[in-house]
Amino acid sequence: MKTDTGKSMTADQMVDSCKKYTFWSWSAQDAVNPIPMAKAEGIYFWDADGKRYIDMNSQLMCSNIGHGNRRVIDAIKEQADELAYAGPGMATRVRAEIGPILSKHTPGDLNKFFFTLGGAEANENAIKLARQFSGRQKIIARYRSYHGATAGAMTLTGDPRRWANEPGIPGVIRAFDPYEYRCSFGQDSCIDCGLLCLKNMEEIMMYEGPQNIAAVIIEPVTGTNGIIVPPDGYMQGLRSLCDKYGILLISDEVMAGLGRTGEWFAVDNWGVVPDIITMAKGLTSAYLPLGCVAMSDRIAEYFNKNVFYGGLTYNGHPMSLAAAVATLKVLEEEDLIGNSKRMGRIMAELHQDLKARHPSVGDVRSIGLFGIIELVKNRKTREPLAPFNGSSPEMVQLGGFLKENGMAAFIHWNTLHTNPPLCINEEELREAFAIIDRGLEITDRAVIE
Ligand SMILES: Cc1ncc(COP(=O)(O)O)c(C=O)c1O
């Protein structure tokens, strides 16, 4: 096959060549069945045969402002003309521009930014900063978490993607999550439980020796592993615990940040200021790769006189920074954070409506446009419709139905994610939920009363 551009290729040619020569992540290669994606606009994309899909997971929860935004595309083109690359030691116009915009939106005194190419690298550098700043080695992470696929980030990761990559880096300890629907401490509700997960966290700190712990890293709202929204008081309590023992709090907002939860950063929902925030995905809305570590003044000042042992060839890449500056302006000027909050309220109602009518819906959770539908065989026993780290015929069928009916959705074990681009409007949201509504008839048939 000698075709030069995607345009001259058929859908089959695209898929065949991609499958023959390229290696897919997190998959046995034979099981991969990619959609030949040809173009995208707003909340929709089209395959090479012209079929339209609603992008109900914003690709990988990253196309936050939506597809095909002219302002970002033009900014990238202009930057390519002006200066495509500058080494990490150079000052550039876009590097100068992005700092003030970011620091306007990061909470508290998180005013200094280290740029990477993605989320895993941001977390790698966050723990480097925490260790070098504190002189301590241990890091506490949580089980239901994903922090990236590089060695350190993979070790921080609690979910089963870690297993095949063990042993990882030394010094990582894991704690349980504030997961109300499947509480590790046997509670039915977070109300009046006294936040046993935080008590357990403090016990872990005691056993590990708080003087040895550099940081606690958490996804403030857990992403892939279940859109776990912590009860009010959890984030505040975790902040206090960290303060009590001089431990840094790292908020991994790679997925939850940049408007996804209806606030600029997820921690803003609880008025908590972490010591470090990591971000990526929504920072450029994935128009180009970029990650970032935001650090407090206190940490930044320490490194005024002490060398930071970390770096990247593409640190502060002008093209990515141009995409980020344009994305941040779109988020600001098109009020997409506000839209995420407003549409999030409607999405929460749509979730509740599905729960009221479909017996296979065990739980629904959302904050802003970060949502999930958790499917069960039985509401009383809460038996999941697919096992932990597994699948089931019904979940596979549901995925097939949604795809068939023009929705690209993320199905993870027994859950269906609802994470559309933040530019979605009410009509589009209702259109998406009407498809899900029909799909859930499949999972309802698996319910055992
Ligand atoms: C919370 C969180 N942290 C880190 C990462 C890793 O980001 P990347 O894939 O850009 O390395 C992800 C990716 O999904 C994520 O969801």
The ligand as a MOL file (V3000), in Angstrom:
LIG
                    3D

  0  0  0     0  0            999 V3000
M  V30 BEGIN CTAB
M  V30 COUNTS 16 16 0 0 0
M  V30 BEGIN ATOM
M  V30 1 C -5.0280 10.7380 37.2430 0
M  V30 2 C -4.0160 10.4540 36.1890 0
M  V30 3 N -2.7240 10.6700 36.4380 0
M  V30 4 C -1.7760 10.4410 35.5220 0
M  V30 5 C -2.0940 9.9570 34.2800 0
M  V30 6 C -1.0110 9.6970 33.2680 0
M  V30 7 O -1.0300 10.6450 32.2730 0
M  V30 8 P -0.3080 10.3750 30.8660 0
M  V30 9 O -1.0190 9.2570 30.2110 0
M  V30 10 O -0.4060 11.6940 30.1730 0
M  V30 11 O 1.1150 10.0310 31.1930 0
M  V30 12 C -3.4270 9.7220 33.9630 0
M  V30 13 C -3.8040 9.2020 32.6310 0
M  V30 14 O -4.8970 8.7520 32.3950 0
M  V30 15 C -4.4130 9.9640 34.9440 0
M  V30 16 O -5.7150 9.7420 34.7030 0
M  V30 END ATOM
M  V30 BEGIN BOND
M  V30 1 1 1 2
M  V30 2 1 2 3
M  V30 3 2 2 15
M  V30 4 2 3 4
M  V30 5 1 4 5
M  V30 6 1 5 6
M  V30 7 2 5 12
M  V30 8 1 6 7
M  V30 9 1 7 8
M  V30 10 2 8 9
M  V30 11 1 8 10
M  V30 12 1 8 11
M  V30 13 1 12 13
M  V30 14 1 12 15
M  V30 15 2 13 14
M  V30 16 1 15 16
M  V30 END BOND
M  V30 END CTAB
M  END
